[in-house]
């Protein structure tokens, strides 16, 4: 199936590992020109080399997306170096997990800086450019914590919920200008980020990581976590011409765990 992505410029924010790296790989395999962004040069170079070993090209750009000026400068540099951005995939940033007793104003602010603003600081300049050209696609990767309350993830879950509303709102605002905005919402996925969350929960609950992992897997009707490549496949579809009439959608990918409309 031709997804119509060959030769298009795809900017992947958070491309150095996990789901973001899987998205960069999938886009490169489809023939897109991929630019991966991360604030860690070391992680980004490692990801670039991993793809290069498989004959895939990922251009790189280092930027701290918590800083709106740095994000806007990065977007301008990408377009100057590589041309107009056709696809933006947001997968950068992770909010820390806190036991409820440790939540304070700083924890909520840090969660919004780490997750919500890292997405919006890139989206705003890119979507304006896309709207001016009359075409473009934004796909946000937003965890299920925005739909299901978790006492260990209240601050991060609130940031995810805000991102979901922003996704739908921007989709409505820019649909008439040829820009589609959608999101994929993964549940438990086999990434280092999920493992770090389990370790934080283990410290708070006094239970082993293995016990907590088994408990979470037992709550998934499909009986396993998602693989990053599976999330990337859904992102790829939403970014493609095959999803040309889909906008404002939040696609759950939790193996049936939520069981809600």
N, C-alpha and C positions, 0 to 999 in steps of 0.2 A: 504494500500500500504506500503510495507516494503521499507523504505528509506536507509537501510543499515548503520544506524548511531549508532545502539546499541553497547555499549562498547567502542566506539571511544572517544578519548580525544578531547574536543572542548574548545578552549581558546576564551573567549569573552571579548574584551577590551571595557570598557565603559558599564559594565553590571549592574550598580547600579540603573539605572532608564530608563524610556522611551523605545525606540526601542531596546537598548542593553539588558535591562532586559527582554523584550519580547522574544528576541532571545535566551537568557539563558533559559528561561522557556520552549520554544518550543524544544530546543535541549534536555533538561532534560526529557521532556515528551516522546521523541523518544528513551530514554535509553542511551543517550550519557553521558560520564563523563564530567561534566562541571566545568571549572574554570573561575570565574568571576574576572575581574580586574577593579580597580578604584583607583583614588588617595585619595578618601574620605573613610576612614574606617567606619565612621558613616553611610553613604549612603549604603555602601557595606553590612554592617551587617544588615541594615534594609531590603535590597533586599533579602539577604540570608534567613532571618526569614520569609519573605513573601512567598518565595518558599517552605520553610520547612513546613509552615502551610498547604500547599497543598500536602504534602508528597513528595516533590521534593528536591533533593540535589544539592547545588551549593557550591563548594569549593571556597575559596576567596584568593586573593593576592592583597596587596596594593602596588601601584607603580605610580610615576609621569612619564607618558610616554612622556612628553616633554624632558626628560633627556635620551639621548641614552644609557648611561651606566646603568641607573636604569631599562630601558626597557630590555636590554640584560640580566641583572642579574635576572630579574623576569622570563624571558623565561627559563633560565637555572634552576632556582628553580622549576618551574612548571614541567619540564621534569624529574628532579631528584625525585620529590615527587609523580608524577602521571604517568609518562611514556611519550612516543612520542606523540607530538601534531599532530592530523590528520586534524583538522579543526581550522582555525583562522577566527574569525569574528571581524572586526574592526568597532567600533561604538563610539569611545572615542573622547572627545574634541568638543568644539563649539566655533566658532569665534564670537566675539562681532559685533553687528551691529552699524554702525556709520553714521550720516548724512554726505553727501559728503564734506561739509565744514570742518568737523572735521578729515578727513583722512590725515594722515601724514605717514612718514616712519615707525614710531613706530607701528601704527595701522596695516600696512601691515605685518610687522614682527611678531606682536602678532598673527595675523590671521594664518600665516603659522606655527608658533609654536603650536598654539592651535589645528589646524585641520590637516594640512599636515604632520608635523613631528611626531605627536602622532601616526599616522598610520604607517609611514615608519620606525620609530624606533622599532616598534614591528615586522613589516613584514620582515625586512631584516634578522634578526637572525632566525626567524621561517622558512622562505622560504628556507634558506640555509640548515637547518636541513631536511626539507621535500625533497628537491632535492637530498640530500645525501641518503635518504631512497627510493627515486623513487616514492613517492606518497604524496599527500596532497592537501588541498583546502583552498584558501583564499577568503573570501567574504567581500567586503568593502561596508559600508553603506555611500553613498555620496549624499548630498542634491542636489535638482534641481537648486540651486543657481549656480552650476557649468555649467549649460546649458542655463539658462535664466538670463539676467542681471537685477539686482535690485539695484537702486541707494542707498538703505540703506544697501546693502550687497556686496559692491564692493570688499572689501578685503577678506571677507569670501568666496565669489563666486570664486575669483581667486584661493584660496586654493583648493576649490572643483574641479575646472577645472584641476588643476595640479594633483590632486589625480586620476581623471578619466584617464588622459594620463598615469600616473604611473601604473594604473591598467592594461590597455591594453598593455603597454610596458612590464611589468613583465609577463603577460600571454604569450606573444610571446617568451620571453626569456627563460621561464621555462617549456613550454609545452612538449618539448622533454624529460624532466626529470621527467615527471609524475605529475607535479603540475599544477592545474587549478587555475586561478585568475579571479574573476568576481566581479561585483558591482551591487547593487540595489540602485536606485536613487529616494528617496521619494520626493513628493511634500509636501503640507501642511498635517501634521499628528498631531493627538491629543496628544501632549506631553507638558510638562512644558517648554521645550526649545522653542517651537513655541509661547507659551504664553508670554515668556520673550521677544521674538522678536517683538511681537505685542505691548508690553508695550513700548519698545524703539522707535518704529515707531510712537506710539501715542504721545510720548513726543516731537518728532521732527515735527510731522505734525499738532499738536494741535487738533487732532480728538480723539474720544473715542476708546478704545479697541474694544468695541462691534461693532462700525461702521466699523472699519478696518477688523475685523474678518468676518463680513457679506459680505464686499466687496470681500475679498479673496475667500470665499465660493461660491459667485455668479460667480466667474471666472472659477470654476471647473465644467466641463460638467456633472460629476456624482453627483454634488450637495452636496457634503459633504467632510470633511477631511478623510484621511485614519486613521485606528486604528493601533497602534503599532503591534498588533498581526498579522495583514494582511501583514505588511512589514516582520515580522519574518517568516511567511509562505513561502515567496519568498526566503528569505535567506536560509531557511531549504532545499528547493528544490535544490538550486544551490550548497549547501554543500553536497548533497546526491549523491549516485551512479546513481540515475535517471537522473542526469544532467552530466553524464560522458563524453559527447562529447561537452560540452559548456565551452568555455574559452574565455577571452577577451571581454565579453559581459557587457554592461552597460544597465541594465533593468530599464526603467522609470516606476515609480509608482505614477502618479500625477492625476489620475482620468480623463485623457484625456486633461489636461489643456494646454500642450505644443503644441500638434497638429503639430509635425514636424517629419520628417523621421529620 
